[in-house]
Amino acid sequence: MRPYAVKNQLEVKAINTEIYNFFSKPRKQMTLKELKGVWTWLQDKYPTNN
C-alpha cells in the first residue's frame, strides 16, 4: 500500500485512516480476501496516475 500511496502522491497515514474507517478494522487484522477488497476499493477511490 505504501508504494501505491507514494506513487500517487497520497499521504499514507490518511489512506490508512480511510481504510480503517471504511472497513472497520486495521489491515493487520484482515484476511487475504478482505485485503483484496481493500486493494480494489483503493484502486477505485484513487486511480493510478500514470
Phi and psi restraints in degrees (value plus and minus 20) as a CYANA .aco file:
   2 ARG   PHI     -79.1   -39.1
   2 ARG   PSI     -68.5   -28.5
   3 PRO   PHI     -80.7   -40.7
   3 PRO   PSI     -56.8   -16.8
   4 TYR   PHI     -82.4   -42.4
   4 TYR   PSI     -65.7   -25.7
   5 ALA   PHI     -83.9   -43.9
   5 ALA   PSI     -65.6   -25.6
   6 VAL   PHI     -84.0   -44.0
   6 VAL   PSI     -64.8   -24.8
   7 LYS   PHI     -79.1   -39.1
   7 LYS   PSI     -55.0   -15.0
   8 ASN   PHI    -119.1   -79.1
   8 ASN   PSI      -6.1    33.9
   9 GLN   PHI      35.0    75.0
   9 GLN   PSI      26.4    66.4
  10 LEU   PHI    -131.3   -91.3
  10 LEU   PSI     131.2   171.2
  11 GLU   PHI    -100.4   -60.4
  11 GLU   PSI     103.3   143.3
  12 VAL   PHI     -79.4   -39.4
  12 VAL   PSI     -65.5   -25.5
  13 LYS   PHI     -81.9   -41.9
  13 LYS   PSI     -61.3   -21.3
  14 ALA   PHI     -85.2   -45.2
  14 ALA   PSI     -60.5   -20.5
  15 ILE   PHI     -85.7   -45.7
  15 ILE   PSI     -64.1   -24.1
  16 ASN   PHI     -79.2   -39.2
  16 ASN   PSI     -60.0   -20.0
  17 THR   PHI     -84.3   -44.3
  17 THR   PSI     -63.3   -23.3
  18 GLU   PHI     -83.1   -43.1
  18 GLU   PSI     -61.8   -21.8
  19 ILE   PHI     -81.0   -41.0
  19 ILE   PSI     -66.9   -26.9
  20 TYR   PHI     -81.1   -41.1
  20 TYR   PSI     -65.5   -25.5
  21 ASN   PHI     -85.5   -45.5
  21 ASN   PSI     -57.8   -17.8
  22 PHE   PHI     -96.7   -56.7
  22 PHE   PSI     -62.6   -22.6
  23 PHE   PHI    -118.1   -78.1
  23 PHE   PSI     -25.9    14.1
  24 SER   PHI      42.6    82.6
  24 SER   PSI       6.7    46.7
  25 LYS   PHI    -186.0  -146.0
  25 LYS   PSI     134.3   174.3
  26 PRO   PHI     -92.2   -52.2
  26 PRO   PSI     133.7   173.7
  27 ARG   PHI     -79.9   -39.9
  27 ARG   PSI     -53.3   -13.3
  28 LYS   PHI     -80.9   -40.9
  28 LYS   PSI     -44.3    -4.3
  29 GLN   PHI    -117.0   -77.0
  29 GLN   PSI     -17.0    23.0
  30 MET   PHI    -109.3   -69.3
  30 MET   PSI     131.1   171.1
  31 THR   PHI     -99.6   -59.6
  31 THR   PSI     149.7   189.7
  32 LEU   PHI     -80.7   -40.7
  32 LEU   PSI     -60.1   -20.1
  33 LYS   PHI     -81.5   -41.5
  33 LYS   PSI     -62.7   -22.7
  34 GLU   PHI     -85.1   -45.1
  34 GLU   PSI     -60.5   -20.5
  35 LEU   PHI     -84.8   -44.8
  35 LEU   PSI     -55.5   -15.5
  36 LYS   PHI     -83.6   -43.6
  36 LYS   PSI     -57.3   -17.3
  37 GLY   PHI     -84.7   -44.7
  37 GLY   PSI     -59.1   -19.1
  38 VAL   PHI     -82.0   -42.0
  38 VAL   PSI     -64.6   -24.6
  39 TRP   PHI     -81.6   -41.6
  39 TRP   PSI     -63.0   -23.0
  40 THR   PHI     -82.9   -42.9
  40 THR   PSI     -66.0   -26.0
  41 TRP   PHI     -79.8   -39.8
  41 TRP   PSI     -64.5   -24.5
  42 LEU   PHI     -82.1   -42.1
  42 LEU   PSI     -64.7   -24.7
  43 GLN   PHI     -87.6   -47.6
  43 GLN   PSI     -53.8   -13.8
  44 ASP   PHI     -91.3   -51.3
  44 ASP   PSI     -63.4   -23.4
  45 LYS   PHI     -94.0   -54.0
  45 LYS   PSI     -57.3   -17.3
  46 TYR   PHI    -149.3  -109.3
  46 TYR   PSI      60.9   100.9
  47 PRO   PHI     -77.6   -37.6
  47 PRO   PSI     129.5   169.5
  48 THR   PHI     -85.1   -45.1
  48 THR   PSI     115.5   155.5
  49 ASN   PHI    -109.1   -69.1
  49 ASN   PSI      89.3   129.3
